[in-house]
Structures are given as structure tokens and as C-alpha cells.
Amino acid sequence: MKAVRFSIIILALFIVATSSLRAQEHDLAAIIKRQAERSSVWDRVQTLTPNMTSRELFTYALLLCEARINLDRLDRLFEVAARMQDRDPESRGYGNFRWNWRDGAVLDFNACDFCMENAAVIWIKHRELLTDKQRKDLRELIDYAIKGCLRHRVSSGYTNIAIMNAQNLILMGEMLGRDDVLAEGRKRLDDFCAYTAVNGIHEYCSPTYASVDLACLHRLHTYCVTPAVREQCEALLKVFWLDAIANCFAPSFRLGGAHSRDYDYLCGCGGVEAWLAAAGCFASPNPNATPPLLWLQSSWRPPADWLRDLQVVPRVMTQVWGPSGSEYRVMWAGRHVALSIAGKTYHNMDAPMVVNFAGPQTMPRGYFIADGRRDPYGKKVIPEGTGPHRKTLHLMPHWHAVQDGQDALGLALHRREDSRDHPTLESHFVLPYPSDELFIGGRAVTFDAKAPKALPVAPGAAVVIRHGAAAAAIRVVWGQNTVRESAPVALIHDGNPHSVIRLTVAHHDQWGMPIDTDTPVGAAFWVRVCDQADNAEHFARWRREFATAAADARCDDGTLAITASAASGQTLRLVTQKPFMALSGAEPTPARAVLAVNGRDFGGECLAGLPVVVAYKRQIAEALKRQREGSVVILPDRDAVWEAEAGAVFPNMVVAKDDPQASGGSYVWAPGEPGARGGGAGYILQNLQVAKAGLYYLSARVIAPSPEDDSFFVSVSSEKFSILDQFVWHLPRVSMEWYWAMVADRGNPDGIPLRLPEGTVTLRIQVREDGAKIDQLRLSPQPGLR
């Protein structure tokens, strides 16, 4: 009966989907057949091309099944997939797949999830089309892959993979009657819902991965039969579609504003544009483009009135994308221009400060980028660690930014290793060119595309560019190089073929001196946008007002303070103190919201009623109460040592009492299999009462069972500002025995100096890799271990 019920539900869903399809006048069968016939995968499979991926084997197999053509090719596809699957139970990659045929082992552990999202649909929807042998081979691939997916535990902050992994386990558990697999998939989806309801979408506004997120959620909604999961899926579809529609800047036919994990530095485009066009956010720039297949096959649609309510102009979007107070994003959108910032960076492919101009999808945007290898346009790919991928990875400075409407202030502080490990060190703001008008300090300038040229920009001078009714003005409020001198600034056309110019701050001196941690090296960019620049009188007045508006940069006594006066009268302010790794002051900062449009948190409303979210928020409230009730006193002349479990412990971290070698027999950890590369959203909060302001050094008694389970995030904050903001603490060695380790980095091997104020300070230790354990913590006025 269960199998019959399952088939009836799937059939009903498919009928609804095809009815919706007919209403949209798309011939789904013809689209699928055309894609299958045009695919080049079969040629690569025949010759075993080195860069052939395991993912495309299953994507192509599903296309053949959907089109009902060349089904005999499935034998070869499944045979090659089996050869790419790790079936050694002693291997860390057990059940997973090599990403590329040429890879000697499993290098990207996301491969099993990218493969199974299509393999599951073949089994659910098309297994009756397969021969007995093909069914046997596919079932064997799926059974091994379940092991890989179960072992592949990722943090809920790894948005696209967290959704995909939960989706796969749920669908495979349902279709094979594996209650254990279904339960684990549901638990992981529960964790993701709870995390997102409190911390927002961590991979915020990624034009590539937003497409993956939407595809996974539509797939899960189409094929899942568990009512509670469908309820969660619909809530998440609302949140992710709210995010996409509100942040879509239709005048430029793309997802606007600051992006995380953006592969297209110049234009900020990825797969999400096809979804936005399908939903009616804008007419597709390509008249021959077809909507995503999963959109056509899905019955769920965002309400039509969202296009009206969420794309009102002007509008301000604010959203958080993590637990830290600086993990936020702001976007102001007008009729012809949009301005956006992220409060910090998530990844080394982020665009944390962006101006979008109205224009075709191929028109470059304005964006900030920190550059250490002379690649301001993101065209030079390099290996991503030891994995199989090559990407345009860039520097991750300590980035801080605030925004008030049409004004934004961003501060990039380069890390010590940025100067030591890279051939150059520059801060760029890239702009689309040719333009209608271009000014430096009130003087109109032009560039000859055939003659590279650098025009010096005086300190604080405004660079203004106009494209139609949209304009952006930029002032470098502060810039310093590696030898404590004012960094030179120039507006440059370097002869590139990308239709852009760049405002560049050069931080390297000719001798390549390293960054001194006592002195900040970086740049502060103040950007203001205008939405009525086609009115000559208004535009001229706007330029004068920005050029004369107050701005200040002060760097003395170990403090760097940047201020600028926004058009609204609000003061934009960023303050940081030695060792210049975190902010000690910022204004204005947005209220926490999953996704707010003009002050209303639409995203939070969608998730608030889910039972798992209600329970999670209750757990958080109870833990915060425990935190307020207990604190550790920090004296200036002695070490303070306390148990990790003395603080408030938030899920998925737990207190364990199974190790007699731990102090008091107890320790705190996020449970996980060693080497399984898991994560989580759990953390410990501990209040500290600091008797006297000064420098202190943090250490902890830890266990790191493997190289994949040897790090935490560490944050320290006072009641007014951040002192250490989500520092990635890599433990110094792998060990199954307890040992003391300093919270340190390469530049501070004896410990990160924490400048603590007198009064209440909050310490936060957060999961980065599950399996790592923490027993005790120590705060000392002296550096190093003794």
C-alpha cells in the first residue's frame, strides 16, 4: 500500500506540474529532448575524457530518462559511475565519487550529493523504464552513495550543500523504505531550518548557489511525500524566493547588490537569472532561453503580488547571514541604480561592496575587490587547495562596512600574510566604462580605449561616473601602504577588454615590506549613488554636495577611526583597534532580520511558525538565561581557568561526560565521526567580568582527532563592540590526547592579543568542524603557554 500511495502522489504532482507547464506555453517534452540530443556528455563518456565529471553522468542519465531516448546508454553511464565511486570501506571517501575522471581519489566530498540529486529522481520517477540490470546497477550506486551522504556532514551555514544533502537523504530514505536514512535527512533539514530562522541565509545572494538552492527546494517539494517535510520545504521556498525577488535589481536583469561566492566578478551573474526571469522579475535578455526544468516541473510558485510588494522603489533590504553582529547585508535599490554592502566577507570570492547600474545583463557592475595577484577582474583561475577545482580566488581582508540609504562606507584592512604571500597588494573599486560622464575632483576626464593610462587622484577627491540617470561617486577617505605612508590612488584604464576602469589604492612599496601588526594597512571607500543624474541641475548639485561633505580618518594610539557624513545627516562610522582584526565601533548597523524589506522581516515571518524553529528558539532563550546567571572573574595579575561546560551550551554542541581524562570528566563538543568533515551551528557562550582593562591571551585544553576536526570559530565582544570577530582558530596539532593550545595565528604564535575593556565581555566558541573537543579555557595576562 505504501508503494501504491507513493506512486499516486508522485503521479498527481506530475500532473499538476504539467498543467502548470501548459499554462506557461512551454513544451517540456521538446525542451528535454532538445537538451538530451545536444548534450556532449556521451562523447566524453565514450572516450573517458580526463575532465569528465561524475555529476554529469547522472544529469545526462536523467535527461535520457525524461526524454525516453537512448536508454541503452544508461548501462555505460552507470558502469563509468561505478568506476568513479569509492567502495573501499576503509577510505575516508567511502561511498563518494571522484569529481573528475582524472582525479586519483575523492577530492571534493560534495560529489555524492551532486550525483544523488539526479540519481534519486531517476529511481523515483523512471525506474520502471530501466532494464533489470540497469535497476540493479543504479540501486548499487545509490546504496553506496547513501553511505557517502551520511558521512558527509556539513554546517548549516554551507547553505547549498546543507540543503542538497538533507534533500538527498530524505528522498533516498523515502524511496527505498530506509527509515534510518529518512530520519537523518529530516534531522539535518530541521537543523538547517532552525539555523536559518535565527541566522539567515549564510551563503547570501550568491548568483551561482542561489540557483542550486532553488533547484534543491523545488526538487524536494516535487518528490517528497512526508507532510512535515513538505511544510518545511514550502516555508524555505518562501524564504529563498523572497530573498531572490527582493534582491533582484530588474533594471540590470540580475541579482543585485553585495554577493557571497560570486564566480562572475565583472557582472555578478550566475544561474539564478534564469529563475528570476521564469518568475517574471524581468523579461529574459535571451529570447531563446528556456526556464529551468525544475521550475517547469514544479507546482510551487511565488505569489504574483510579491513582484509588486518586494520590488517597490526605492526600497532597503537588510538581512543577517550568520550569528556574528557584523554578518549582515544592506541594499538600497532605486529606479536606475542600487548600492549594497556586506558587513564582513564570507568567502574569498565575495563582492562585499557593489553598485548596480541600469543596463543590459552584460554591463559590468561597480565592485570592490582586494587583489594580491594583479587580477582585478577575476579572470585568472588558480587551484582551490588540493581539490579538483580551479577558481578565481582572491584575498580576504578584514572587511567592515556600514550603509545608510544611498551612502556606504567600506574599510578593507589587509592581513599580515597578504603582503608576505602575494606579489602585489591593492584595493580596487572597478567601474563600468565607457560612461556618459566621468569626473575626478570636479574635472571631466576621458580615456582612450587604445591607450592605457593612470590618472592620479588627490587624497579625498571624488571620482564620479554617470550612466544615464544613474551615477556613483567614490572618495578614498583613507589609504595606507606597508611602510606607514599614505597609499597612492589612481583612476586607471589598463587596456583591458572588459569595458571597465578601476580606482586603485596601491599598498605595496617597491621593496615589498611586510605588514606591521602595529599599523593598519588598507583603504576606506565612501560611495554615494544618485538616481536622478539625467537631470543636469540636480546632478551638478549632487556632485558638489558629495565633494564637500565631511569625512575624516584618524589613526593614532592604536585606534583607526573613519567617519563620513551621509546625505541623510547620518554619520557613517567605523572604528578598529590594534591588532586591527575586528571593529570596536560601527554605525549605523541594521536590526537582525532574516530578510527585511523596508523594515518588515518577511523572511523571519515565513519560518517562525515551524515547530522545530519554535523549539530551537526556546532552547536559545534557556541557554541565554544560564549565560546571564554565570560569569568568570578575570583579574589582571593571574590566570583565570574554567570548565567549557560552565558556559551556556547551544545546539548542536553538547556536554559529554564519557572521558575520565577530561577535567571533571566532562567536555563540550559537536558530535561527529572523525574525518567526516562535518560542521554545525552550535556554540558556547561565557560571560567574563574583567576587573581591569588590558591585554589578555586565550588558550584552551582541546582534542583534535583528525586534520578534518581541528578548528573552532572564536569571537570576543564587549557590550558595545567586537574585539575578535569569528576568528578561525586552527588547533596546532592532531591528537587524541588532551593538550593546551593558544588561540593564535601565524603572526601571533604566542596568542592573539585581546584588548579587553573593564566590565562584561562575552566569549563565544563556535563549531567549525565537528569532532573537535574542548575541556577547559584559560585567560591570562601573559602570552604563551607556561
N, C-alpha and C positions, 0 to 999 in steps of 0.2 A: 504493500500500500504506500509506503514512504516513497519508493521509487516512482510509482504512478503519480502521486501527488506532486513530486518534484518535477516530473516531465510536464504535467499540466500547467504548473506555474510558469515554467520557462516558456512553454508554447504561448501562454497568454501574454507574457511580457513581450515576446517577439511579435505577436500580432499587433499589440499596442504600438510598438516601435515602428513597425512597417506602416501602420495607419498614419502615424505622425509624419513618417517619411513622405507618404503620398501627398500629404497636405503641403509639404515643402517643395513638391515637384522635383525631387531628386530621384533618379533611377539608381537605387542602391545596387541592384544586381549588376548593372552595366559598369558602375564605378568600380566595384570589387573585381569584376572580370578584367577590366582595363588595367587596374593596378597589378593584378597577378600576371597578366601577359607581358607587361612592361618591366617587370622585376628582373634584375640581373643576378639575383641570388643563385639561381640554378647553375649558371655558368661558373660561379665561384665554387659552388659545391662540387661540381664535376672535376675541377682542377685543384681543389683544396688550396685556394689562394691564401697566402700567409695572413692577410688581414681580414679574412672571413670571420665573422663573429658567431658565437653560439646563439646570441639573441635573434639574429636574422633567420636562423634555421626555423625557429618556431613561429616567427612572424610570417614567413613565407608559407609554412605549412598551414597556418590558419587561413591565409588568403586563398590557398588552393581549395581548402575545405569549403570556405564561404562561396567561392566561385564554382565549386564542383567540377573542377577541371584537373587533369594530370594528377589524379590521386595516386597513381603508381609511383610518383616521385617521393611520396612520404616514406617509403622503405629506405631510400638513400638518405633522406634528411634525418630520420631517426637513428640510422646507423652511424652517421657522422656525429650527431649529437652525443650518442653513447660514447664515442671515442674521445669526445671533449669533456666528458664528465668524470670527476674524480670519484672512484669507487673503492678507494683504499680506506678502510675504517680507522686506520692509524694516522691518517693525514688530517691536517687542520682544515683542508678544503673538502672533506668527505661530503659527497652529495652535490657539491657545487660544480660549476663549469669553468673551463678556461674561457676567458673573454674572446681572445683571438686564437685562430688555429695555430699561429706561430708560438704562442706562449708555452713555456715548458711546464707550467703549473698554474693553479688558480691564483691569480694576482689581484683581481677585482672581485670581492666577495658579494657584490651586488648582482653578479651574473645570474645566480639561481633565481632571483626574483624577477629580473627582466625576462628570463626564459619562461618561467612558470605562468606569468600573467597571460600569455597566449596559449601555452600548453593546457592550462585549466579550461579555457573556453573551448578548445578542440574536444576535450573529453566530455564536457557538459553538453555541448551543442551538436557535435558531429561524430561522436564515437560510433554511431550506427553506420556511418559511411565507410569506416575503416575495415580492412580485412582482419581476420583473426590474428595474423602475425603483426600487423600494424598496431592493433589494440594492445597486444602483449608487449610490444617494444615500447609503446608510449607509456603504458602503465608502469613498466620497469623504470623508465626515465623519471616519471613522477614520483614513484616510491623512494628512489634515491634522493631526488630533489627535495622531498619533504624533510629529509634529514638535514640537508643543507640550509633550508629556510628556517628550520627550528634552531639551528646553531647560529644563524645569522641574526643576532640581536643588536639592534641599533637604538640610539637615543631617539626619543620622540621629537627632538629638535632636528633630526635628519629627516626633514619633512617628507620628501618624495619617497624615500626608501622605507620610512616607517609606515606610511600608508600602503605602499605596494606589498610589503612583507605581510602585514596584517591581512590585506585583501587575499593574498595567495593562500595563506594558511586557512582562512575561513572558507574559501571556495573549495580547496582541496579536501578539507575536513568534511564539508557537506557532501561533496560528490562521491567520496569514497567511503562514507559512513565512519570516518575516523573521528570519534568524539574527542579524543585527546588533542588532535591537531586543531579541530574547531575551537575547543576551549582555549587553547593557547593563542590562536588568532584573535579570539574575542577579547582576551585579556590585553593583548597588545593594542587593539583598537580602543579599548577602554582607557588605557594609559595615554594614548595619543589624544583622545577627546578631552581628558582631564587636563593634560598639559596645555593644549591649545586654548582651552577656555580661560586659563589663568595667564598664559604667557604669549598668546597669539601665534601666528604662523611664523616659524623660525626662519625658514628659507623664504624671506619676504620678497614678494614681487619679482621672482626670477622668471624672465620671459621664456626660458627653456623648461624649468622644472614646474612652473605653474601649469604647463601643458600636461606634464606627466601626472601631476596631482589630479587634474580634472579627468584625465583618461581613467585613472585608477578608480576614482569615486563613481564615475558613470558605469564602469565595468562592474564594480561591486554591487551597485544598485540594480543593474540589469539582471545579474545572475544569482545573487544571494537570495535565500529563501527564509532565513531566520528573521522573524519580525523585529526583534530588538536591534539586530544589526542594521536592518533596513532603516529603522528610526534614526540610529546614529548616523548612518550614511546620508540620509536626507538632510540632517542638521549640518553635517560637514559640507555637503554640496551647496547649501545656502551660504555658509561662511566663505567658501572658496570662490563662489560666483560673485558674492557681494564684493569681495576683495578685487576680483578681476574687473568687474564693471565700474566700480567706484574709481579705481586707479587707471582705467583706460583713458588715455588722452586722445579722444577721437579725431581732433584736428590734425594729428600726426600719425593716425592709423596704427597705434601701438600701445602697449602698456607703458604709461608714463612714469616719470619720477625716478627716485633712487631705487636701484636694484641690487639684490644679492645674486651671486653666482651667475653672472652675465657673460655669455660667450661672445657677444657682439658689442664690443666697446663703442664702436662708432655710432651705431644706430639704436642699439638696445632692443633688438628684435630676436625672437625665438619662435617656438611652435605655438605659443599662446595666441598669436594674431589670428590664426585660423578659427580658434574657438570664439574669439571676440567677434569676428565677422559673422560667424554662424548664429550668434546670439543677437545680432542686429545692432551691435555697438557702433559699427561703421560699415560702409559698403566695401567689400574686398577690393583692394587695389588691382588684383589679378582677376579679370573676368572669367578666366578658365579654371580658377581654383575651386576645389570642392571642399565641403566641410569635413572635419574628422569623422572617420567611420563610426567611432563610438558615439559621437553626437547623433549621427543619423540613426543608430540602432537603439538609442536610449529613449525612454519615455519621459525622463525628467527634464523640465525646462525652468529656467529662472523666470519669475513673473515678469510680464511685459512692462508693468509700471516701474520696475527697477531702473529701466533705462531713463525714465523721466526723473525719478526721485534721487538716484545716485549720481547722475551726471549733470546736476544743476550747476550753473556757473554764476559767480565764482563759488568754489567750494574748497574746503580744507579737510583733508583726510589725515587722521592721526591713528597710529597703531603701534602696539608693542610687538616685539619679535623675540622675546626672551625674558628671563627673570631679573636681569640687571636693570638698574634705573636708567642706564644710558642706552639700552637696547630698544630704541623707538625709531619711528619713521614719520615724517611730516611731508605733506604735499599740498601745495596751493595750485589750483587749476583755474585759469581764466578761459576766455574765448579763443585766444590766439597763442598763449604761452602758459607754461607750467613750470614751477620751481619746487624742488624737493631735496630733502636731506635725510640721511640716517644718522642717528646719534653716535654710532660706532660701526666698525666693519665686522662682518660675519666671516668673510672668506676672502682669499686673495684674488678673486675675480669679481669683486663688488664695484658698483658705481655709486659712491655714497653721497654725491652732490651732483644734481642733474638739472639742466634747463632743457625743456622740450619746446620747440618752435612749431607752429602750424606749417604743414608742408607734406610732401609725399613721404611714403614709408622709407624711401631710400635716402632721405635727407638726414645727415648726421645731426645728433643732438649736441648740446654742450655738456661736458662732464669733467669731473676731477679725476686724476689718476696719479698715483705715486709710482715713479719709474726708476728702476735701477739697472736697466739694460737697453736703453735707447729704443723703446718700443711703445711710444705714447698712444699708438692706435690699435694695439692688441693684435698684431699680425704675425708675431714670431712665437711659434709654439715651442715649448720645452717639455721634457719628461716630467710627469707628476709623480715624484718619488720613485719608488721601484715598481709602480703599477704599469698597466699596459697602455695608458693614455698619454697623449701629448696635448698640453693646453697652454693658453697664453696667460700664465701665472705672473702676478705682479706683487709688489711689496705690500705689506700690511702695516702701515704706520699706526701709531696710537692716534686714532682719528676721533675728533669730537666735533659736534655741530649742534646748532640751535636755529630755529626759524620762527619768524613772526610774519605770517601772510606772505607778502611779496619780497621780504628780505630774509636772507640766510647768511649765517656766519659759520665757516668751517675751519678747523685747525688740524693740520697734519704735523705730528711730531715723529720724526724718524727714529727708528730703533738703532742701537749701537751696531748691531750686525749688518744693518742696511749699508753702512759705509764700508765696513770691512769686507763684506762678501760680494759686492757688486761693482761693476766698472764705472758706474756713474750714479748720481743721486739728484733727482729732480722732482719738482712738484709741478704738474701741468694742469691747466684748465683748457680743454680743447673746445673749439667753436666752429660751427659750420661757416664756410666761406666758398664762393663769393657771397656778399651780402648787399643789401640796399645802401647801407651807410656803415662806416666804421670810424671810430674816433679814439685817439689817445690824448688824455688830458685836455679835451676840448678841441683838438686839432684833427681835421678829417684826414684819413690816410687810406691808401690802397696798396694792394700787392699785385705784382705781375706774376701770373701762374708759372711763367717760364723762367723767372729769375728769383731763386731763393734769397730771402732777406730777413734780417733780425732788426727790429726797431726797439731801442731801449725804452723802458717805461720807468719814469721817475717814481720814487717812493710815494705810495699812497695815491698816485694818479689813477683816474678812472679810465678803463677801457670799455667802450660802449659799442655794441653791434646791433643793427636793426635788420629784421627780415619782415617786410610788410608791416602789419600792425603790431608785431611782437618785437620787443627789444630786451636786451640784458646788459647790465652794467656790472663791472667787476673791479674791485680795488684789492690789491695785496696789502693788507693792513700791517703785516709783519712777516719778515723772512730773514732767516739767519743761516749761515753756512757752517762748515765744520771747524773753522778757525775763529769762531765768535765774531764774525763780521757780518754786516748787512749783506744779504744774498742779492746778487744782481737779478733783475727782472727784465724780460723782453717779450714782445709780441712777435711771433715767428711764423713765416711761411717757408717751410723747408723743402718745397718742391714735391711734396707727396701727391699721390694720385687720388686722394680720398676726399677732396673738396673740404678741407679743414685747415685752420690755423691753430696756433696754440700760444697761450700765455704761460710762460715758463719761468719758474724760480729755480736757479741753479745753486745747489748746496755744496757740491764738491769743490774744493780748491784744487789747484794744479798739482799739489803733492799728494792728494788722496788721504788727507789726515782722518783718523778715526773720530767717531762721535764721542765727546766727553759727556759722561752722565751728569756732570755738574752744570752743564749748559745745554739748553734745548736747541735742537736743530730742526727746522721745519718752516712752515708757511701758514699764514691765515688768509683765507679768501672771503671777502664780503661780496655777496651777489644780490642785486635787486633787479626785478623784472617789471616791464611795462606792457600793458595790454591795449594801449591806445596810441601806439607810436606812429600810426598813419596820420595822426593829427599833428602837423608840423609845430604849431604853437605849444601844444601840450608836451610834445616830445622834447622840445628845446628847454622848456621849464623843468621837466623831469630830469634831464641831464644835469642842469645847473644845480638842482637841489641835491642830487646824489653826490656830485663832485665836491660840494661844500658841507655835506653832512658830517657831523662829528664822529671821529673814530680815534682809538688810542690803543697803543701797545706798550706795556711796561714790563720789563724783565729785570728784577733786582731781588736780592736777599732770598734767592731760591724760589721765587714766585714769578710766573708768567701770567699776565692778565691782558686779555684782548676785549675791547668793547667797541660797539658800533651803534649808531642811532638809527633805528628803523623809521620808515616813513610814517608809521602809526604813532610814533613817540615812544614806543617801547625800546628799552636798551637791550641789545643783544650782548651777552657777556659769557666769556669762557675763561676760567682760571685753573691753572695747574701748578703743582709744586714739585720740587726735586724729589725723586728722580724722574719726574715728568712722564709718568706712566698712566696716570688717571687724573680725572678732574677733581678739583676741590670746590668748584662753583660753576653753575651754568644757569642761564635764564634767557628766555622762558623755556620750560620743559613741559611737554603735554601730559595731561592726565592719562593714567593707564586705561587702555581700551583695546579690545581685540581688533576692531575696525570701526572707527567713528567717522561719520560724515557730518560736518558742521555741528559737532558736539554730541551727536547721538551715536551710541555704541551699538550699531546694527549687528556686528559680529558676535558680541557678547550675548545679545538677546537670543540669538539662534541656539546657542549651546547651553544656556543657563538652566534649562529645564530637564536636561538629560540626567537620569538617576546617578550615573557614575560621576557626573560633574558636581551634583549636589553633595554626594558623599565625600568627594575629594576636597571640596571647599570646607566641609565640616572638619575633616582631618587637619587641614591647614590652620583653621581657627583654633583648634585644640592645641596644636603644636606651638603656635604663636603665643598662646596663653602660658604654656610651660616656659617658653623662652623669656617672657617678661618677668616670670616669677624667680628665675635663677640667673645669677651673673657671677663672673670670676673677677676678683680684685687684682689689678695689675699695679705693683709697686715699682718705683724707679730704681731700686737698689738690689733687686733679687729676681730670680726666675719664678714664673708662675706656671704650674703644671696642673692639668686637669684631664679628666676622662672624656673621650669623644662623646660618649653616650650621656654626659651631663647636659649637653645642649638639647635643643628641640630637633628631633629627627623626622624628616619629611620623606614620604614615599617617593621612589622605590628604595630608598635607603632604609635599613633595618638594624636593630640592635641584636647581635648574635651572642650567645652565651655558651659556646661549644669549644673554647680554646683555653685550657688552663695556663698556657704561656702568656696570654694577654693579661694586662693589669686588671685585677678584679675578676678575671675570667671572661670579660665581655669586650666587645669591639663593635665598630659600625662599618657596614659595607653595603653595596648593592649586589645581591647575589647574582652570580653568573659563572658559567663554565670557563675556566682558564683558557685563553687563546681564542675565544669565540667572538671577540671584537664587539661585545655588547656595550650598551650605554644606559641612559636613563635620565630622569629629571629630578631624582632625589637629592637632598642636601641636609647639612647640619647647620643650624643657626645657634650662635653662642653670644650672649651679651657679655661685654667686658667693661668693667669700671676702672678707668685709667686715673690713677691718683695724681700723676704729674705728666704733662706733655713732654714728648721727646721721641727719640728714635728707638724702635724695638724690632726684634727679629723673631720670626715664627719658625718653629720646627714641629715635627710630629713623629710618632712611633708607628711604623707602617709595615705592610707586607705587599710586595708586588709580585704576583705569581708567574707572570709572563710578560714579554715585551708588549703584548696587546692589552695588558691590565696593569698599567704602571703610571697613571696620571689622574689628577683631580683638577677642577677649577677652584681657585681661591679668590675670594673677594673680601675686602675690608672697607667699612664705611662708618663715618660718624653720623650724628643726627642731621648734619647739614650737607655733607659732601662725601664723595667716594675717595678712598685712599688707595686702594688697589682694586682694579675693576676686572673681574673674571680672568685672572692670571692663570695661564696654562702651566700647571706645576707637574713637570716630568720627574718622577722619582729616579734617584741616581743609579739604582741597580735593581735587577730582578733577584728576588729572594723569597723563599718560603718561610724564612725566619723573621721575627720582628727586629727592626733596626730603626735608629733615629735618623731623620733626613731633614735638612734645611729646606725651607721654601725659598728656592734660589733659581738663578738662571746663569747663562754663560758669563754675563757681565758682572754678576754679583754672586760668586760661588759660595761666599760665607753668609748668604742670606739677602733677600730683598729688604732694604731699609724701609721700615714703615714709620712714617711721621705721624704719630698718634696724638690727638688733642686730649686735653683733660676732659673727663666726663665719660659718657656712654659711647662705646664703639661696638659695632656688630661685626662678627667674623662669620663668614659663610664658606663652607667646604662643600662643593657640589660634585656629583658624579660626572666624570668624563668617560671613563672606561670601567664597566662593572668588573667585579672580581678583586679590585684593589681594596685593601683593608686599612682602617685607621683605628688605633687603640688609644693613644694619648696625644695631647697637644701641649706645647710649651712656648711661652712668650718671654723673651729675655732682653734685657737692655744691652747685651753684648752679642756681637756677631759670632757665627761659627758654632760647631759642636764642641763640647768640653766633657 
